[in-house]
């Protein structure tokens, strides 16, 4: 079995090296590259094709969220983990909108990083401590109580919701379900219309609240 290949991007060398040391301590994982800013991260992601890219949200030249969008545009199969200094609602939305599958507070990286990478490796989403509860109780969506029921979706549409929420591209979904890409795109449009959803971040939140996808949360501090 080949090693999980990880690219680490952070403009602070001491932080970046510390993250690399921590990741290398895990059997079966390999740090295939490092980047000191967002633009370098995009270039190295294209060159090295890592399985997971860890991005600091606040980097020079290109911030982590913009870098994530560019990386996923070129390689939708890559998984992005964002490092942030805050778990504010707007940051959660921006991380999901960028296509990242999770984020870890930088202050908690020593505790949460390995667990977060493991979650992404196994197609789960990872939120730093406390965020999952806010999502589940509707904090990120004031109108959660009016949310459409799963019963309005067909079994095929529910499959596609899960795959989209897990970060799969239309091409990947088409291959998995033995459909054409255009059929997947049609299903996606119908799903968005039925659920009155307008972005992938809203779709992920819907999938989490309705137990369509697994979400792993960081441990709560005591």
PEDA-V932491 format. One record per pair of residues at least 24 apart in sequence whose C-alpha atoms are under 10 Angstrom apart, sorted by the first residue. I is the first residue (numbers start at 0). GAP is how many residues later the second one is. If there is no record, write none. Layout:
I/GAP + I/GAP
This chain:
0/27 + 1/26 + 1/27 + 1/28 + 2/24 + 2/25 + 2/26 + 2/27 + 2/28 + 2/48 + 3/24 + 3/25 + 3/26 + 3/27 + 3/28 + 3/46 + 3/47 + 3/48 + 3/113 + 3/114 + 3/117 + 4/24 + 4/25 + 4/26 + 4/27 + 4/28 + 4/43 + 4/44 + 4/45 + 4/46 + 4/47 + 4/48 + 5/24 + 5/25 + 5/26 + 5/27 + 5/28 + 5/39 + 5/42 + 5/43 + 5/44 + 5/45 + 5/46 + 5/47 + 5/48 + 5/73 + 5/74 + 5/111 + 6/24 + 6/25 + 6/26 + 6/27 + 6/28 + 6/34 + 6/37 + 6/38 + 6/41 + 6/42 + 6/43 + 6/44 + 6/45 + 6/46 + 6/47 + 6/48 + 6/73 + 7/24 + 7/25 + 7/26 + 7/27 + 7/28 + 7/33 + 7/36 + 7/37 + 7/42 + 7/44 + 7/45 + 7/46 + 7/47 + 7/48 + 7/73 + 8/24 + 8/25 + 8/26 + 8/27 + 8/28 + 8/29 + 8/30 + 8/31 + 8/32 + 8/33 + 8/35 + 8/44 + 8/45 + 8/46 + 8/47 + 8/48 + 8/50 + 8/55 + 8/73 + 8/74 + 9/24 + 9/25 + 9/26 + 9/27 + 9/28 + 9/31 + 9/44 + 9/45 + 9/46 + 9/47 + 9/48 + 9/49 + 9/50 + 9/54 + 9/73 + 10/24 + 10/25 + 10/26 + 10/27 + 10/44 + 10/45 + 10/47 + 10/48 + 10/49 + 11/24 + 11/25 + 11/44 + 11/47 + 14/41 + 14/91 + 14/94 + 15/38 + 15/40 + 17/91 + 17/92 + 18/35 + 18/90 + 18/91 + 18/94 + 18/95 + 21/87 + 21/88 + 21/91 + 21/92 + 22/90 + 22/91 + 22/94 + 24/89 + 25/88 + 25/92 + 28/88 + 28/89 + 35/24 + 35/25 + 36/24 + 36/25 + 36/26 + 36/27 + 36/30 + 37/24 + 37/25 + 37/26 + 37/27 + 37/28 + 37/29 + 37/30 + 37/32 + 38/24 + 38/25 + 38/27 + 38/28 + 38/31 + 38/32 + 39/27 + 40/26 + 40/27 + 40/29 + 40/30 + 41/24 + 41/25 + 41/26 + 41/27 + 41/28 + 41/29 + 41/30 + 41/32 + 42/24 + 42/27 + 42/28 + 43/27 + 44/25 + 44/26 + 44/27 + 44/29 + 44/30 + 44/33 + 45/24 + 45/25 + 45/26 + 45/28 + 45/29 + 48/26 + 48/28 + 48/29 + 49/25 + 49/27 + 49/28 + 49/29 + 50/26 + 50/27 + 50/28 + 50/29 + 50/69 + 50/70 + 51/25 + 51/26 + 51/27 + 51/28 + 51/29 + 51/65 + 51/68 + 51/69 + 52/25 + 52/26 + 52/27 + 52/28 + 52/29 + 52/47 + 52/64 + 53/25 + 53/26 + 53/27 + 53/28 + 53/29 + 53/46 + 53/48 + 53/49 + 53/50 + 53/59 + 53/63 + 54/25 + 54/26 + 54/27 + 54/28 + 54/29 + 54/45 + 54/48 + 55/25 + 55/26 + 55/27 + 55/28 + 55/29 + 55/47 + 55/48 + 55/49 + 55/50 + 56/24 + 56/25 + 56/26 + 56/27 + 56/28 + 56/34 + 56/38 + 56/46 + 56/49 + 57/24 + 57/25 + 57/26 + 57/27 + 63/31 + 63/34 + 63/36 + 64/26 + 64/29 + 64/30 + 64/31 + 64/32 + 64/33 + 64/34 + 64/35 + 65/29 + 65/32 + 66/31 + 67/27 + 67/29 + 67/30 + 67/31 + 67/32 + 68/26 + 68/28 + 68/29 + 68/30 + 68/31 + 69/28 + 70/28 + 71/26 + 71/27 + 71/28 + 71/95 + 71/97 + 72/26 + 72/96 + 74/94 + 75/91 + 75/92 + 75/93 + 75/94 + 75/95 + 75/96 + 76/90 + 76/91 + 76/92 + 76/94 + 76/95 + 77/89 + 77/90 + 78/38 + 78/41 + 78/42 + 78/44 + 78/87 + 78/88 + 78/89 + 79/37 + 79/40 + 79/87 + 80/32 + 80/35 + 80/36 + 80/39 + 80/44 + 80/45 + 80/46 + 81/24 + 81/45 + 82/24 + 82/25 + 82/26 + 82/30 + 82/45 + 83/24 + 83/25 + 83/44 + 85/42 + 86/40 + 86/41 + 86/42 + 86/43 + 86/44 + 87/43 + 88/42 + 88/45 + 88/46 + 88/50 + 88/51 + 88/52 + 89/50 + 91/35 + 91/36 + 91/39 + 91/43 + 91/48 + 91/109 + 92/47 + 92/107 + 92/108 + 92/109 + 92/112 + 93/107 + 94/106 + 95/69 + 95/71 + 95/103 + 95/104 + 95/105 + 95/106 + 95/107 + 95/108 + 95/109 + 96/102 + 96/103 + 96/104 + 96/105 + 96/106 + 96/107 + 97/102 + 97/103 + 98/66 + 98/67 + 98/68 + 98/69 + 98/101 + 98/102 + 98/105 + 99/25 + 99/26 + 99/66 + 99/67 + 99/101 + 100/24 + 100/25 + 100/26 + 100/64 + 100/65 + 100/66 + 100/100 + 100/103 + 100/114 + 101/24 + 101/25 + 101/26 + 101/113 + 101/114 + 101/115 + 102/24 + 102/25 + 102/26 + 102/114 + 102/115 + 103/24 + 103/25 + 103/113 + 103/114 + 104/24 + 104/113 + 107/110 + 107/111 + 110/107 + 110/108 + 111/105 + 111/106 + 111/107 + 112/105 + 114/101 + 114/102 + 114/103 + 114/104 + 115/100 + 115/101 + 115/102 + 117/98 + 118/95 + 118/96 + 118/97 + 118/98 + 119/46 + 119/95 + 119/96 + 121/92 + 122/40 + 122/42 + 122/43 + 122/44 + 122/45 + 122/90 + 122/91 + 122/92 + 123/41 + 123/42 + 123/43 + 123/89 + 123/90 + 123/91 + 123/92 + 124/40 + 124/41 + 124/42 + 124/79 + 124/83 + 124/88 + 124/89 + 124/90 + 124/91 + 124/92 + 125/88 + 125/89 + 125/90 + 125/91 + 125/92 + 126/88 + 126/89 + 126/90 + 126/91 + 126/92 + 127/88 + 127/89 + 127/90 + 127/91 + 127/92 + 128/87 + 128/88 + 128/89 + 128/90 + 128/91 + 128/92 + 129/87 + 129/88 + 129/89 + 129/90 + 129/91 + 130/86 + 130/87 + 131/73 + 131/76 + 131/77 + 131/83 + 131/84 + 131/85 + 131/86 + 132/76 + 132/84 + 134/70 + 134/71 + 134/73 + 134/74 + 135/69 + 135/70 + 135/72 + 135/73 + 135/74 + 135/75 + 136/72 + 137/67 + 137/68 + 137/71 + 139/62 + 139/65 + 140/61 + 140/64 + 140/65 + 143/61 + 143/62 + 143/65 + 146/48 + 146/49 + 146/50 + 146/59 + 146/62 + 146/63 + 147/46 + 147/47 + 147/48 + 147/58 + 148/45 + 148/46 + 148/61 + 149/45 + 149/56 + 149/57 + 149/60 + 149/62 + 151/39 + 151/42 + 151/43 + 152/37 + 152/38 + 152/41 + 152/42 + 153/33 + 153/37 + 155/28 + 155/31 + 156/27 + 156/30 + 156/31 + 156/33 + 156/34 + 157/29 + 157/33 + 157/49 + 157/54 + 158/53 + 159/24 + 159/25 + 159/27 + 159/28 + 159/31 + 160/26 + 160/27 + 160/30 + 160/31 + 160/39 + 160/42 + 160/43 + 160/45 + 160/46 + 160/51 + 160/52 + 161/41 + 161/42 + 161/45 + 161/46 + 161/49 + 161/50 + 161/51 + 161/52 + 162/49 + 162/50 + 163/24 + 163/36 + 163/39 + 163/40 + 163/43 + 163/49 + 164/35 + 164/36 + 164/37 + 164/38 + 164/39 + 164/40 + 164/41 + 164/42 + 164/43 + 164/47 + 164/48 + 164/49 + 165/38 + 165/41 + 165/46 + 165/47 + 165/48 + 165/49 + 166/33 + 166/37
